[in-house]
């Protein structure tokens, strides 16, 4: 054997070359398995079905607000608060969820810095 090299840049280059060569080999093996895979179902061309007439929207069932309030009160009680501490419960539109997500993302971003 020859002399052992102590150059850190050469060692890093050799190690990274080996890692990427192994990754490329694994990628090639995965592509080969994808081509040769006997369990893969053969894709048949789907038959074009005639377009169905659009159906009328189903009527929205009215939700039981008393049941929803009971569930909210139970959830608050599970956290250790009493139901008398609930000041107000009101329905939010669907936009309320996205607005809350934006506020949470901004506050989480502020906590990171």
Buried (B, 14 or more C-beta within 10 A) or exposed (E): EEEEEEEEEEEEEEEEEEEEEEEEEEEEEEEEEEEEEEEEEEEEEEEEEEEEEEEEEEEEEEEEEEEEEEEEBEEBEEEEEEEEEEEEEEEEEEEEEEEEEEEEEEEEEEEEE
